Amino acid sequence: MRTTALGLTCAMMTAAVALTGCGTGPLDGGSLARDIAEQEAARLNDKFGHRDRVRDAEYIAATEVPKGAQTDGETHITPVGWSGRTTGDEKATIDVRFAVTVPERHAATLGDRGNSAGSATRCYRYVLQLYRYTEYHKIGCPAIATPPVPSASPVLTLPGDATDRLAAALRTATPDTLSGAVRAAFPQDGISVDTVTHEGILVAAVGVPAERDCILMIRTADGATKQLGYDPVQLEPGELGCSVGLYTNPPR
């Protein structure tokens, strides 16, 4: 009878410990810090996501890796290395350090174990490729106390007055001078120019293909210029792109 009572008492104590955490002590802060680092690394991988633009690794590191402290100042995310770019079959790699500090926290309520103070530093390498989802894996942290800060060169875009420039070029152009007039208005490398005379109408498409940026405009026989709309899907790779075909041969 004593054995049965003792067994029942032990079972009740075990259940109480499971429900309240009594006697198990605070959670280990170092373990919590490692978990937070892993969670933040996975979150950054999701943020990098699917790549659909040509970019240098340094540009991505400068513009897409969170700056400063995260999670109430307890997690510091720092790019510590980068190379390559996302174009063609090339790959961009970005190494990121996650330094997590967990302060001591005492139990506040019944069942709350609190945790000890702890810290962890983890590094991960992210591999980014055009038209692929980002992948990552853990690496050893480089011995760099203060890594260089990545900088982002401006991405090429159409100038702010692009619409006015194109309209002015069309107004003064003839079928013979159309191509040269539009190119003279947009001489920058990386800006595409496509022109044609179609049934007496001057047609021009000017854009930055890498950024899916495009202006389509016509000049009618009476000299009036008009900017036209189009389906943005047609700017994606494999479609018409920024071309006069958006007007002369639109997709059905």
Residue pairs with C-beta under 8 A, 6 or more apart in sequence:
16 22
17 23
17 24
19 111
20 110
20 111
21 107
21 111
21 112
21 113
24 113
25 113
26 104
26 105
26 106
26 107
26 113
26 114
26 115
26 116
27 113
27 114
27 115
27 116
28 115
28 116
28 118
29 102
29 103
29 104
29 115
29 116
29 117
29 118
29 119
30 102
30 116
30 118
30 119
30 120
31 118
32 102
32 115
32 118
33 100
33 101
33 102
33 118
33 119
33 120
34 100
34 120
34 122
36 71
36 74
36 75
36 100
36 102
36 120
37 75
37 98
37 99
37 100
37 120
37 121
37 122
38 122
40 70
40 71
40 75
40 77
40 98
40 100
41 96
41 98
41 122
41 124
41 136
41 138
44 65
44 66
44 77
44 96
44 124
44 126
44 136
45 124
45 126
45 134
45 135
45 136
47 64
48 60
48 64
48 126
48 128
48 134
49 133
49 134
50 131
50 132
50 133
50 134
51 86
51 128
51 129
51 130
51 131
51 132
51 133
51 134
52 130
52 131
53 86
53 130
53 210
53 211
54 85
54 86
54 87
54 130
54 210
55 85
55 86
55 92
56 84
56 85
56 92
56 153
57 82
57 83
57 84
57 85
57 86
57 92
57 93
57 94
57 128
58 82
58 150
58 151
58 152
59 150
59 152
59 153
59 155
60 82
60 86
60 92
60 94
60 128
61 79
61 82
61 94
61 150
62 79
62 149
62 150
62 151
62 152
63 152
65 77
65 78
65 79
65 94
65 96
65 150
66 77
68 76
69 75
69 76
70 76
70 77
74 100
74 101
74 102
74 103
75 98
75 99
75 100
75 101
76 97
76 98
76 99
76 100
77 96
77 97
77 98
78 96
78 97
78 99
78 147
79 94
79 95
79 96
79 97
79 147
79 150
80 95
80 96
80 97
80 123
80 141
80 142
80 144
80 147
81 93
81 94
81 95
81 142
81 147
82 92
82 93
82 94
82 95
82 150
83 92
83 93
84 90
84 91
84 92
84 93
85 92
86 92
86 128
86 129
86 130
87 130
88 130
89 129
90 129
90 130
91 127
91 128
91 129
92 127
92 128
92 129
93 125
93 126
93 127
93 128
94 125
94 126
94 128
95 123
95 124
95 125
95 126
95 139
95 142
96 123
96 124
96 125
96 126
97 121
97 122
97 123
97 141
97 147
98 121
98 122
98 123
98 124
99 119
99 120
99 121
100 119
100 120
100 121
100 122
101 118
101 119
102 115
102 117
102 118
102 119
103 117
104 114
104 115
104 116
104 117
105 114
105 115
106 114
107 113
107 114
108 114
121 141
122 138
122 141
123 138
123 139
123 140
123 141
123 142
124 136
124 137
124 138
124 139
125 136
125 137
125 138
125 139
126 134
126 135
126 136
127 134
127 135
127 136
128 134
131 237
155 211
156 188
156 190
156 191
156 208
156 210
156 211
157 208
157 211
157 213
158 186
158 191
158 206
158 207
158 208
158 213
158 215
159 165
159 186
162 186
162 206
162 215
163 215
163 217
163 227
165 185
165 186
166 182
166 185
166 186
166 204
166 206
166 215
166 217
166 225
167 217
167 225
167 227
168 185
169 181
169 182
169 184
169 185
169 204
170 178
170 181
170 182
170 202
170 204
170 217
170 218
170 219
170 225
171 219
171 223
171 225
172 181
173 181
173 182
173 202
173 219
175 197
175 202
178 195
178 196
178 197
178 202
178 204
179 193
179 195
182 193
182 195
182 204
182 206
183 193
185 206
186 193
186 206
190 208
190 210
191 206
191 207
191 208
192 205
192 206
192 207
192 208
192 209
192 241
192 242
193 204
193 205
193 206
194 204
194 205
194 206
194 242
194 243
194 244
195 202
195 203
195 204
195 205
195 244
196 203
196 244
196 248
197 203
198 244
198 247
198 248
200 221
201 218
201 219
201 220
201 221
202 218
202 219
203 216
203 217
203 218
203 244
203 247
203 248
204 216
204 217
204 218
204 244
205 214
205 215
205 216
205 217
205 242
205 243
205 244
205 246
205 247
206 214
206 215
206 217
206 242
207 213
207 214
207 215
207 235
207 242
208 214
208 242
209 235
209 241
209 242
212 232
212 235
212 236
213 235
213 242
214 230
214 235
214 241
214 242
214 246
215 227
216 227
216 228
216 229
216 230
216 242
216 244
216 246
216 247
217 225
217 226
217 227
217 228
218 225
218 226
218 228
218 247
219 225
219 226
220 226
228 246
228 247
230 246
230 250
231 251
233 239
234 240
234 241
234 246
234 251
235 241
235 242
239 251
240 246
240 249
240 251
